[in-house]
Amino acid sequence: MRSAHDTLSQRHCQPRRGEQHRLTAEQVAAFTAQTPDWAVIDDGTAICRSFSFPDYYHTMAFVNALAWVAHREDHHPDLSVHYNRCVVRFSTHDVGGLSENDFICAAKADSLA
């Protein structure tokens, strides 16, 4: 049986522009339930997660894989890269907050880790 997270990670981003695509608090809560390792930050306008790795090589392998996913989905995170961790932050600037694309990419990032 597939989990909601698995289904979310198999979806693809769609172009989202304008406030009509910004998620409501209820929608954010529903998507957060599907991506429980992610924290809603910045007054509800972004989601963030820190991924830990044993060393720099593994960190960079994750960063490169995530960059490929971001390019394919045309939805790009803000990254903070360190020796043994990477902090990933998603927000949809074109809607002024969170969109469904942020949670799709969060689920894809979880699948990479």
ABEGO torsion letter per residue (X at the ends): XBBAAAAAAABBBBBBBEAAABBBAAAAAAAAAABAABBBBGGGABBBBBBBBABAAAAAAAAAAAAAAAAAAGBBBBBBBBAABBBBBBBBAAAGEBBAAAAAAAAAAAAAX
